[in-house]
């Protein structure tokens, strides 16, 4: 029997926190191990419970979600961090990238995104709410035209298109009848050809170019 994905939820708004709990509880593969109302409490829970994932709101009293994420990283804790926020501002997202946060989810899309996000992060993937992709177009201006696609093979373009749909390497491998290792090799080749660096770069690039990839 597959073990459940253990998470903690931190948000200073009790009603919203219970809403997240309700959504997470609908999936039998997810277990909510604890709740917190501020970043300091969340950090304590991460230390004590060692959950797989910590879902942290950015705006919390005592210690913000980003500050808690920074402490988690500095202390070498293995819990993966998902940032939950109402902010679409690029500066918040950039700070999250610097902390190697695994996912950035907007509260307005949590009902649709939360479970997929949890599962992808647990599988070692990154997740960004598709709603926010329009606010990130400036992030990788240097690779944002048709000639970039000309550098890629048809298989690489197909994989890039599936990445833009927030699909994991495992899901892509199943859809294309390839091994996960083969898909990972393709992902690395795409990054090398397009000059993309950083754990989020390929996902960001694919989402920024999602409309261009539709017809491929």
C-alpha positions as CSV (number, residue, x, y, z in Angstrom):
1,X,0.0,0.0,0.0
2,X,1.4,3.4,-1.0
3,X,2.1,5.7,1.9
4,X,0.2,8.9,2.1
5,X,1.6,12.3,1.4
6,X,1.9,14.1,4.7
7,X,1.3,17.8,4.7
8,X,1.0,20.7,7.1
9,X,-1.1,23.8,6.3
10,X,-0.2,27.3,7.6
11,X,-2.5,30.3,7.1
12,X,-3.6,32.9,9.6
13,X,-7.2,32.9,8.4
14,X,-9.0,30.1,10.1
15,X,-11.9,29.8,7.6
16,X,-9.5,29.7,4.7
17,X,-7.3,27.2,6.4
18,X,-10.3,24.9,7.0
19,X,-11.1,25.3,3.3
20,X,-7.7,24.0,2.3
21,X,-8.1,21.2,4.8
22,X,-11.4,20.3,3.3
23,X,-10.0,20.2,-0.3
24,X,-6.9,18.1,0.8
25,X,-9.0,15.7,2.8
26,X,-11.0,14.8,-0.3
27,X,-8.0,12.9,-1.7
28,X,-7.3,9.6,0.0
29,X,-3.5,9.8,-0.8
30,X,-3.1,13.0,1.3
31,X,-2.9,13.2,5.1
32,X,-3.0,16.6,6.9
33,X,-0.5,16.1,9.8
34,X,-0.9,19.6,11.3
35,X,-2.1,23.2,11.0
36,X,-0.5,26.5,11.9
37,X,-1.7,30.1,12.0
38,X,1.7,31.7,11.5
39,X,5.2,31.0,10.1
40,X,6.8,30.3,13.5
41,X,4.2,27.6,14.3
42,X,4.7,26.2,10.8
43,X,8.4,26.0,11.3
44,X,8.0,24.2,14.6
45,X,5.6,21.7,13.0
46,X,8.1,21.0,10.2
47,X,10.8,20.4,12.7
48,X,8.7,18.1,14.9
49,X,6.5,16.3,12.3
50,X,8.8,16.2,9.3
51,X,6.0,16.3,6.8
52,X,6.6,15.7,3.1
53,X,5.1,19.1,2.2
54,X,4.5,22.4,4.0
55,X,1.8,24.6,2.4
56,X,2.6,28.2,3.6
57,X,0.7,31.4,3.1
58,X,3.0,34.3,2.3
59,X,1.3,36.9,4.6
60,X,1.2,35.6,8.1
61,X,2.0,37.2,11.5
62,X,5.1,36.6,13.6
63,X,6.9,35.0,10.6
64,X,5.9,35.1,7.0
65,X,5.7,32.1,4.7
66,X,8.8,33.1,2.8
67,X,10.7,33.7,6.0
68,X,9.6,30.2,7.3
69,X,10.7,28.7,3.9
70,X,14.1,30.4,4.3
71,X,14.6,28.9,7.7
72,X,13.5,25.5,6.4
73,X,16.1,25.7,3.7
74,X,18.9,27.1,6.0
75,X,18.3,24.3,8.5
76,X,18.5,21.6,5.8
77,X,15.0,20.2,6.5
78,X,13.7,17.9,3.8
79,X,10.1,19.2,3.8
80,X,9.2,20.6,0.4
81,X,7.5,24.1,0.5
82,X,4.4,25.2,-1.4
83,X,3.7,28.9,-1.3
84,X,0.1,29.9,-1.2
85,X,-0.7,33.5,-1.9
86,X,-3.0,36.2,-3.3
87,X,0.0,38.0,-4.7
88,X,0.6,38.0,-8.5
89,X,3.5,40.5,-8.0
90,X,6.7,39.5,-9.7
91,X,8.9,40.4,-6.7
92,X,7.2,37.8,-4.5
93,X,7.6,35.2,-7.1
94,X,11.3,36.1,-7.7
95,X,11.9,35.7,-4.0
96,X,10.2,32.3,-4.0
97,X,12.5,31.2,-6.9
98,X,15.6,32.2,-4.9
99,X,14.5,30.0,-2.1
100,X,14.0,27.0,-4.4
101,X,10.3,26.7,-3.4
102,X,8.7,23.8,-5.2
103,X,5.3,25.4,-6.0
104,X,3.6,28.8,-6.1
105,X,-0.2,28.6,-6.0
106,X,-2.6,31.5,-6.2
107,X,-5.4,31.3,-3.6
108,X,-8.0,32.2,-6.3
109,X,-7.2,28.9,-8.1
110,X,-6.6,26.6,-5.1
111,X,-9.8,24.6,-5.6
112,X,-8.5,23.5,-9.0
113,X,-4.8,23.4,-8.3
114,X,-4.2,22.1,-4.8
115,X,-4.4,18.3,-5.2
116,X,-2.4,18.3,-8.5
117,X,0.2,20.6,-6.9
118,X,0.6,18.3,-3.9
119,X,1.0,15.2,-6.0
120,X,3.5,16.8,-8.4
121,X,5.6,18.3,-5.6
122,X,5.6,14.9,-3.8
123,X,6.8,13.4,-7.1
124,X,9.8,15.8,-7.2
125,X,8.3,18.1,-9.7
126,X,7.6,21.9,-9.6
127,X,4.2,23.5,-9.9
128,X,3.0,27.0,-10.8
129,X,-0.6,28.0,-11.0
130,X,-1.4,28.5,-14.7
131,X,-3.2,31.7,-13.7
132,X,0.1,33.4,-12.9
133,X,1.9,32.5,-16.1
134,X,0.7,35.7,-17.8
135,X,2.5,37.7,-15.1
136,X,5.8,35.9,-15.7
137,X,6.3,36.7,-19.4
138,X,9.1,39.1,-18.6
139,X,11.0,36.5,-16.7
140,X,12.7,34.8,-19.7
141,X,12.6,37.4,-22.5
142,X,15.7,36.1,-24.1
143,X,14.1,32.9,-25.2
144,X,10.6,33.9,-26.3
145,X,10.4,33.7,-30.1
146,X,9.7,31.3,-32.9
147,X,13.3,30.7,-33.7
148,X,13.8,29.0,-30.3
149,X,11.4,26.3,-31.4
150,X,13.5,25.7,-34.5
151,X,16.3,24.5,-32.3
152,X,14.1,21.6,-31.0
153,X,13.2,18.3,-32.5
154,X,9.6,17.3,-33.0
155,X,9.8,15.1,-29.9
156,X,11.2,17.9,-27.8
157,X,8.5,20.2,-28.9
158,X,5.9,17.6,-28.0
159,X,7.4,17.2,-24.6
160,X,7.6,21.0,-24.1
161,X,3.9,21.3,-25.0
162,X,3.0,18.7,-22.3
163,X,5.2,20.4,-19.8
164,X,3.2,23.6,-20.4
165,X,0.1,21.7,-19.4
166,X,1.8,21.1,-15.9
167,X,2.3,17.4,-16.6
168,X,5.1,15.6,-14.8
169,X,7.8,13.5,-16.3
170,X,6.0,10.4,-15.3
171,X,2.8,11.5,-16.9
172,X,4.6,12.5,-20.1
173,X,6.4,9.2,-20.2
174,X,3.1,7.3,-19.9
175,X,1.5,9.4,-22.6
176,X,4.4,9.1,-25.1
177,X,5.2,5.5,-24.2
178,X,8.8,6.3,-23.2
179,X,10.8,5.8,-20.0
180,X,11.0,8.5,-17.4
181,X,14.7,8.6,-17.8
182,X,14.3,9.3,-21.6
183,X,11.9,12.2,-20.8
184,X,14.3,13.6,-18.3
185,X,17.1,13.4,-20.9
186,X,14.9,15.3,-23.3
187,X,14.1,17.9,-20.7
188,X,17.8,18.5,-20.1
189,X,18.5,18.7,-23.8
190,X,15.7,21.3,-24.2
191,X,17.2,23.4,-21.4
192,X,20.7,23.2,-23.0
193,X,19.4,24.2,-26.4
194,X,17.4,27.2,-25.1
195,X,19.9,28.3,-22.5
196,X,17.5,27.7,-19.6
197,X,19.0,27.5,-16.2
198,X,17.4,26.8,-12.8
199,X,14.9,24.3,-11.6
200,X,11.8,26.3,-12.6
201,X,13.2,27.7,-15.9
202,X,11.8,25.0,-18.2
203,X,8.3,25.1,-16.6
204,X,8.2,28.9,-16.8
205,X,9.3,29.0,-20.4
206,X,6.7,26.4,-21.4
207,X,3.9,28.3,-19.7
208,X,5.0,31.6,-21.1
209,X,4.9,30.1,-24.6
210,X,1.8,27.9,-24.0
211,X,-0.3,29.7,-26.7
212,X,2.5,29.2,-29.3
213,X,2.7,25.5,-28.4
214,X,-1.0,24.8,-28.9
215,X,-0.7,24.3,-32.7
216,X,2.3,22.1,-32.4
